[in-house]
């Protein structure tokens, strides 16, 4: 079984070093470790240049979606049976890949993608990636405990921060969407698998086999300071998150999508909405342009799916 690892990195050289070390330390050795460098400017390229056991691809910053697109394409074209996808802030336990391979051998059902549990903060409270999406109600459900209790859980979602994908999936459905850039690109790919392969399963394995590296958390700040701190990048993330989430479902399960549920989904995230809107109105230039851009992207493109051209290549 030939397995390649794909790591997407951008300006986090110290985290990347820890991630690569964990890949090198696997009891089940990778056939190739592919690092997609999204034009880092922090010395990453120099460090990668002296690593003799890595395949390095440097490209413009195309985000997570564009990075995984490039890495998965390379691994697939070079004959890998399974492709392990991750970001540069993830560390695998030494037996992670071996445990996944052992589970694949059981073969109780056809597996398109397999993801273990991970610790997303020191307390293990945030279960990022351990999710199931109710497509009609647009409800994201935490299935961490279910997977841990039952040994595994069949789901319709995964996170590019640690997932093993079958090459046959790539052959049929293509590559991750570059135009999703950084948010919900992984959810869209998972939903595409489910829409194209009704008999294939996405499995969340109920074992903690990896952890997410995090720099020291920022001190708590007041609501006013929180609004003041909203950057152009956070506005972009806000816009991309909702737009891409709604499109991910519409592009793959159009009959399940409910516009009413989409608006309720936005309202359920009202704290984030209020924070972004107030920040734009009170402290940003080009207020009208930014508000209209959010409306156009989230409502016109995301919910109404107008002015949106489907491009996979």
Rosetta blueprint (number, residue, H / E / L):
1 X L
2 X L
3 X E
4 X E
5 X E
6 X E
7 X E
8 X E
9 X E
10 X L
11 X L
12 X L
13 X H
14 X H
15 X H
16 X H
17 X H
18 X H
19 X H
20 X H
21 X H
22 X H
23 X H
24 X H
25 X L
26 X L
27 X L
28 X L
29 X L
30 X L
31 X L
32 X E
33 X E
34 X E
35 X E
36 X E
37 X E
38 X L
39 X L
40 X L
41 X L
42 X L
43 X L
44 X H
45 X H
46 X H
47 X H
48 X H
49 X H
50 X L
51 X L
52 X L
53 X L
54 X L
55 X E
56 X E
57 X E
58 X E
59 X L
60 X L
61 X L
62 X L
63 X H
64 X H
65 X H
66 X H
67 X H
68 X H
69 X H
70 X H
71 X H
72 X H
73 X H
74 X H
75 X H
76 X H
77 X H
78 X L
79 X L
80 X L
81 X L
82 X E
83 X E
84 X E
85 X E
86 X E
87 X E
88 X L
89 X L
90 X E
91 X E
92 X E
93 X L
94 X L
95 X L
96 X H
97 X H
98 X H
99 X H
100 X H
101 X H
102 X H
103 X H
104 X H
105 X H
106 X H
107 X L
108 X L
109 X L
110 X L
111 X E
112 X E
113 X E
114 X E
115 X E
116 X E
117 X E
118 X E
119 X E
120 X L
121 X L
122 X L
123 X L
124 X L
125 X L
126 X L
127 X L
128 X L
129 X L
130 X L
131 X E
132 X E
133 X E
134 X E
135 X L
136 X L
137 X L
138 X L
139 X E
140 X E
141 X E
142 X E
143 X L
144 X H
145 X H
146 X H
147 X H
148 X H
149 X H
150 X H
151 X L
152 X E
153 X E
154 X E
155 X E
156 X L
157 X L
158 X L
159 X L
160 X L
161 X L
162 X L
163 X E
164 X E
165 X E
166 X E
167 X H
168 X H
169 X H
170 X H
171 X H
172 X H
173 X H
174 X L
175 X L
176 X L
177 X L
178 X H
179 X H
180 X H
181 X L
182 X L
183 X L
184 X L
185 X H
186 X H
187 X H
188 X H
189 X H
190 X H
191 X H
192 X H
193 X H
194 X H
195 X H
196 X H
197 X L
198 X L
199 X L
200 X L
201 X E
202 X E
203 X E
204 X E
205 X E
206 X E
207 X E
208 X E
209 X E
210 X E
211 X E
212 X E
213 X L
214 X L
215 X L
216 X L
217 X L
218 X L
219 X L
220 X L
221 X L
222 X L
223 X H
224 X H
225 X H
226 X H
227 X H
228 X H
229 X L
230 X L
231 X L
232 X H
233 X H
234 X H
235 X H
236 X H
237 X H
238 X H
239 X H
240 X H
241 X H
242 X H
243 X H
244 X H
245 X H
246 X H
247 X H
248 X H
249 X H
250 X H
251 X H
252 X H
253 X L
254 X L
255 X L
256 X L
257 X L
258 X L
259 X H
260 X H
261 X H
262 X H
263 X H
264 X H
265 X H
266 X H
267 X H
268 X H
269 X L
270 X H
271 X H
272 X H
273 X H
274 X H
275 X H
276 X H
277 X H
278 X H
279 X H
280 X H
281 X H
282 X H
283 X H
284 X L
285 X L
286 X L
287 X H
288 X H
289 X H
290 X H
291 X H
292 X H
293 X H
294 X H
295 X H
296 X H
297 X H
298 X H
299 X H
300 X H
301 X H
302 X H
303 X H
304 X L
305 X L
306 X L
307 X L
308 X L
309 X L
310 X L
311 X L
312 X L
313 X L
